[in-house]
Amino acid sequence: MTYTNQITQDKWIDEDPIALVRQLNLEFSKADLETILKYIWEKYGNEMAIGTGFGLSGAVLMHKLYDLQLPVTVFYLDTNLLFRQTYELADKYAEQYDIHFDKVSTEVSLEEQADKYGEKLWLKNPDSCCNIRKVIPLQNYLKDKKIWITGVRRDQSKSRKNTKMFEWDELNQVIKINPLVDWDVSEVWAYIKIYELPYNPLHDHGYPSIGCQPCTKPVIGDADERDGRWSGHTKTECGIHLTTQKTTD
């Protein structure tokens, strides 16, 4: 993975986000993580936010923010169905990096959801459950934001192989930035080991990707990083990354 720190003249085109992300993909095609985060912070500051599910990519992003001393808002989607280990890791990050996380949740309790849709909606209709507990809360949260930074990488699954570093999210009306898009899982793990970063212990027990407890299973043997999610369903994404306008370089 080779990056340079050379960025050409700013060409932010607020009136045309599709043209904007196309231009940014050209200008930042060789930029490193530090350059991207610092430049976006200088441009948008409090109008940007980083989302994390406390996975491996999130560990890298939060460490880099702390290292650069960038007070970027960090949020997570709390479905009230996360693993105990995930909540414990969130507390550990909050203390280690002095981060106050924005916890983004639906106003629909699990009991109310069960009363309306039946018990264990995630088994019968996982798309509906994700929409209630993740997609809609995220849409509400991002209403006053211009930039949403994620830890999405191309190597995570077949459905993410065409992801761009900069994309336009039509549903949420934000520019979505995936600064680790070119990293592979070995590079992420190497970073975590070098800096001795905390990570979810479930990764050591066959869970390459960790989401909600009822919908996440361990994976045996070689598989895509997200193959343990929604086992038994054709579903591969919760839906928050399916609203993006792809653009060509």
Secondary structure as GFF3:
##gff-version 3
##sequence-region A 1 249
A	DSSP	alpha_helix	17	27	.	.	.	ID=ss1
A	DSSP	alpha_helix	33	44	.	.	.	ID=ss2
A	DSSP	three_ten_helix	45	47	.	.	.	ID=ss3
A	DSSP	beta_strand	48	51	.	.	.	ID=ss4
A	DSSP	alpha_helix	56	68	.	.	.	ID=ss5
A	DSSP	beta_strand	73	77	.	.	.	ID=ss6
A	DSSP	alpha_helix	84	96	.	.	.	ID=ss7
A	DSSP	beta_strand	102	104	.	.	.	ID=ss8
A	DSSP	alpha_helix	110	117	.	.	.	ID=ss9
A	DSSP	alpha_helix	121	124	.	.	.	ID=ss10
A	DSSP	alpha_helix	126	130	.	.	.	ID=ss11
A	DSSP	pi_helix	131	135	.	.	.	ID=ss12
A	DSSP	alpha_helix	136	141	.	.	.	ID=ss13
A	DSSP	three_ten_helix	142	144	.	.	.	ID=ss14
A	DSSP	beta_strand	147	149	.	.	.	ID=ss15
A	DSSP	three_ten_helix	154	156	.	.	.	ID=ss16
A	DSSP	three_ten_helix	158	160	.	.	.	ID=ss17
A	DSSP	beta_strand	166	169	.	.	.	ID=ss18
A	DSSP	beta_strand	174	177	.	.	.	ID=ss19
A	DSSP	alpha_helix	185	194	.	.	.	ID=ss20
A	DSSP	three_ten_helix	201	205	.	.	.	ID=ss21
A	DSSP	three_ten_helix	213	215	.	.	.	ID=ss22
A	DSSP	beta_strand	244	245	.	.	.	ID=ss23
###
